[in-house]
Amino acid sequence: MSYQFITSAKLPTRHGEFDIHIFENDEGQEHVMLTVGLSVVDQTTAPSSDDTSSQRPIPLVRIHSECLTGDAFSSLKCDCGPQLNTAMQAVQESGCGAILYLRQEGRGIGLTNKIRAYALQDQGHDTLDANLMLGLPADARIYDMCGPMLAHIGVNAVRLITNNPNKVAYLTEHGIDVVERVPLLVGVNDMNAEYLATKRDRMGHMLDKDFNTAIHLNK
């Protein structure tokens, strides 16, 4: 699957001003990148000896998959909304970074199937089993759009904001140097504690020590 850059503009937010870049894949699906302190690379010319990319700090990057219920509706069933807002603030404070906002709702299964899975969770099934009961993968997300998006701003090394080892592995396998993994544990509450525990215990997310502390503080 191929991706192409479409357009960009300034985006003022409550966290500060970002540059917003739109990319589209060959299926017409749009993906978004927000950047701070990063310039677009001219793909038609060879890098010059005074290339500023070698002089800037390693950018702080968050790969965030779309979550309408969490990002827009402030759902308490997940931690997605707080993760997005915290990452945006962190990138602004760092002065050099990016948010890669990928349009793959519900870990890639789509909004309708996500709500079907929610209904099964309401019956007591965890987030992973709910997907499997619907005949869907536990996690259908792909990250092949990340390389072209980062290449657009000349980034080949990142400080990655994530708890998910799959994101670290994917970038590393595709030539992006993850020089640091920055944990992100926010938005923990009584409604999503089991959801987060499932991600830790059954999906390998790195939450152990900080997660236990956060659960204790929210009881």
C-alpha positions as CSV (number, residue, x, y, z in Angstrom):
1,M,0.0,0.0,0.0
2,S,1.4,3.4,-1.0
3,Y,0.9,6.8,0.7
4,Q,1.2,10.3,-0.6
5,F,1.3,13.8,1.0
6,I,-1.7,15.9,0.1
7,T,-1.6,19.3,1.9
8,S,-0.6,21.1,5.2
9,A,-1.6,24.1,7.2
10,K,-1.2,25.7,10.6
11,L,-3.4,24.3,13.4
12,P,-3.8,26.3,16.6
13,T,-4.9,24.1,19.6
14,R,-5.3,24.5,23.3
15,H,-1.9,22.9,23.6
16,G,-0.3,25.3,21.2
17,E,0.2,25.6,17.5
18,F,1.0,22.6,15.3
19,D,1.6,22.1,11.6
20,I,-1.0,19.7,10.3
21,H,-0.1,17.5,7.4
22,I,-2.6,15.2,5.5
23,F,-1.6,12.0,3.8
24,E,-3.7,9.6,1.7
25,N,-3.2,6.0,0.9
26,D,-4.2,4.3,-2.4
27,E,-7.6,3.4,-0.9
28,G,-8.4,7.0,-0.3
29,Q,-8.0,6.8,3.4
30,E,-6.7,9.9,5.1
31,H,-4.1,10.0,7.8
32,V,-2.9,13.0,9.8
33,M,0.5,14.2,11.2
34,L,0.9,17.1,13.7
35,T,4.3,18.5,14.0
36,V,6.3,21.0,16.1
37,G,9.8,22.2,15.2
38,L,10.2,20.0,12.2
39,S,10.6,21.1,8.6
40,V,9.3,19.3,5.5
41,V,12.1,17.7,3.6
42,D,12.4,18.3,-0.2
43,Q,12.2,14.8,-1.5
44,T,13.6,15.8,-4.9
45,T,17.0,17.0,-3.7
46,A,19.8,15.2,-1.9
47,P,20.5,16.2,1.7
48,S,23.1,19.1,2.0
49,S,26.1,19.1,4.3
50,D,24.4,21.8,6.5
51,D,21.2,19.7,6.9
52,T,19.7,20.9,10.2
53,S,18.1,17.5,10.9
54,S,21.5,16.3,12.3
55,Q,21.6,19.3,14.6
56,R,18.1,19.2,16.1
57,P,17.1,17.1,19.2
58,I,15.7,13.7,18.7
59,P,12.0,14.4,18.1
60,L,9.3,13.1,20.5
61,V,6.8,11.1,18.6
62,R,3.4,9.5,19.3
63,I,1.7,7.0,17.0
64,H,-2.0,7.3,17.9
65,S,-4.7,5.3,16.3
66,E,-8.1,7.0,15.9
67,C,-10.6,6.4,18.7
68,L,-13.8,8.4,18.2
69,T,-15.3,7.4,21.5
70,G,-12.2,8.3,23.5
71,D,-10.7,11.2,21.5
72,A,-14.0,13.1,20.7
73,F,-16.5,11.8,23.2
74,S,-14.3,11.5,26.3
75,S,-15.2,7.8,26.9
76,L,-14.0,6.3,30.2
77,K,-13.9,2.8,28.7
78,C,-10.4,3.4,27.4
79,D,-7.4,5.8,27.9
80,C,-7.2,7.1,24.4
81,G,-8.4,10.6,24.9
82,P,-6.1,11.4,27.8
83,Q,-3.2,9.7,25.9
84,L,-3.7,11.9,22.9
85,N,-4.0,15.2,24.8
86,T,-1.0,14.3,27.1
87,A,1.1,13.5,24.0
88,M,0.1,16.7,22.2
89,Q,1.1,18.7,25.3
90,A,4.4,16.8,25.7
91,V,5.3,17.4,22.0
92,Q,4.6,21.1,22.4
93,E,6.7,21.2,25.6
94,S,9.6,19.4,23.9
95,G,9.6,21.9,21.0
96,C,10.4,19.1,18.5
97,G,8.1,16.2,17.7
98,A,5.1,14.8,16.0
99,I,1.8,13.0,16.5
100,L,1.0,10.4,13.8
101,Y,-2.8,10.1,13.9
102,L,-3.8,7.0,12.0
103,R,-7.3,6.4,10.8
104,Q,-7.8,2.9,12.0
105,E,-10.6,3.0,14.5
106,G,-11.1,0.2,17.1
107,R,-7.6,-1.2,16.7
108,G,-8.3,-1.5,13.0
109,I,-11.7,-3.2,13.1
110,G,-13.8,-0.1,12.4
111,L,-16.3,1.8,14.5
112,T,-19.3,-0.5,14.0
113,N,-17.4,-3.6,15.1
114,K,-15.9,-1.7,17.9
115,I,-19.3,-0.9,19.3
116,R,-20.4,-4.5,18.8
117,A,-17.3,-5.5,20.9
118,Y,-18.4,-2.9,23.5
119,A,-21.7,-4.7,23.8
120,L,-19.9,-8.0,24.5
121,Q,-17.7,-6.2,27.0
122,D,-20.9,-5.0,28.7
123,Q,-21.8,-8.7,29.2
124,G,-18.5,-9.3,31.0
125,H,-16.1,-10.3,28.2
126,D,-12.7,-8.6,28.1
127,T,-11.6,-6.4,25.2
128,L,-9.5,-9.2,23.5
129,D,-12.2,-11.9,23.8
130,A,-14.9,-9.6,22.5
131,N,-13.0,-9.1,19.3
132,L,-12.3,-12.9,18.9
133,M,-16.0,-13.7,19.6
134,L,-16.9,-11.5,16.6
135,G,-14.4,-13.4,14.4
136,L,-12.1,-10.4,14.4
137,P,-8.3,-10.1,15.2
138,A,-7.3,-8.9,18.6
139,D,-5.4,-6.1,16.9
140,A,-5.7,-5.3,13.2
141,R,-3.7,-2.1,13.2
142,I,-0.9,-1.6,10.7
143,Y,1.9,1.0,10.8
144,D,3.2,1.0,7.2
145,M,2.1,4.6,6.8
146,C,4.5,5.8,9.6
147,G,7.7,5.5,7.5
148,P,6.5,7.8,4.7
149,M,5.1,10.3,7.2
150,L,8.3,10.5,9.1
151,A,10.4,10.6,5.9
152,H,8.3,13.7,4.9
153,I,9.9,15.6,7.8
154,G,13.3,13.9,7.6
155,V,13.0,11.9,10.8
156,N,14.8,8.6,11.1
157,A,15.3,8.5,14.9
158,V,12.6,9.1,17.5
159,R,11.8,9.2,21.2
160,L,8.6,7.1,21.0
161,I,5.7,7.8,23.4
162,T,4.2,4.3,23.8
163,N,3.5,1.4,26.1
164,N,3.1,-0.9,23.1
165,P,6.2,-3.0,22.2
166,N,4.7,-3.7,18.7
167,K,5.1,0.0,17.8
168,V,8.7,-0.1,18.9
169,A,9.4,-3.3,16.9
170,Y,7.7,-2.0,13.8
171,L,9.6,1.2,13.6
172,T,12.9,-0.5,14.4
173,E,12.3,-3.2,11.7
174,H,11.6,-0.4,9.2
175,G,14.8,1.6,9.7
176,I,13.6,4.1,12.3
177,D,15.9,4.2,15.4
178,V,13.8,4.2,18.6
179,V,16.4,5.8,20.9
180,E,14.0,5.9,23.9
181,R,10.6,4.6,24.8
182,V,8.7,7.1,26.8
183,P,5.9,5.5,28.9
184,L,2.4,7.0,28.8
185,L,0.0,6.1,31.6
186,V,-2.8,8.6,32.0
187,G,-6.6,8.4,32.2
188,V,-6.8,5.4,34.5
189,N,-10.2,5.0,36.2
190,D,-12.5,2.4,37.6
191,M,-14.2,2.0,34.2
192,N,-11.1,1.1,32.2
193,A,-8.9,-0.7,34.8
194,E,-9.9,-4.1,33.5
195,Y,-9.3,-2.9,29.9
196,L,-5.8,-1.8,30.8
197,A,-5.1,-5.0,32.7
198,T,-6.0,-7.0,29.6
199,K,-3.6,-4.9,27.5
200,R,-0.9,-5.6,30.1
201,D,-1.6,-9.3,30.8
202,R,-2.8,-10.6,27.4
203,M,-1.4,-8.1,24.8
204,G,2.0,-7.4,26.2
205,H,1.7,-3.7,26.9
206,M,4.3,-2.4,29.3
207,L,2.2,-1.1,32.2
208,D,3.3,-3.2,35.2
209,K,4.7,-1.0,37.9
210,D,3.1,2.4,36.9
211,F,-0.2,0.8,36.2
212,N,-0.4,-0.9,39.7
213,T,0.4,2.5,41.3
214,A,-2.2,4.3,39.2
215,I,-4.9,1.8,40.0
216,H,-4.1,2.1,43.7
217,L,-4.4,5.9,43.5
218,N,-7.7,5.8,41.7
219,K,-9.4,3.4,44.2
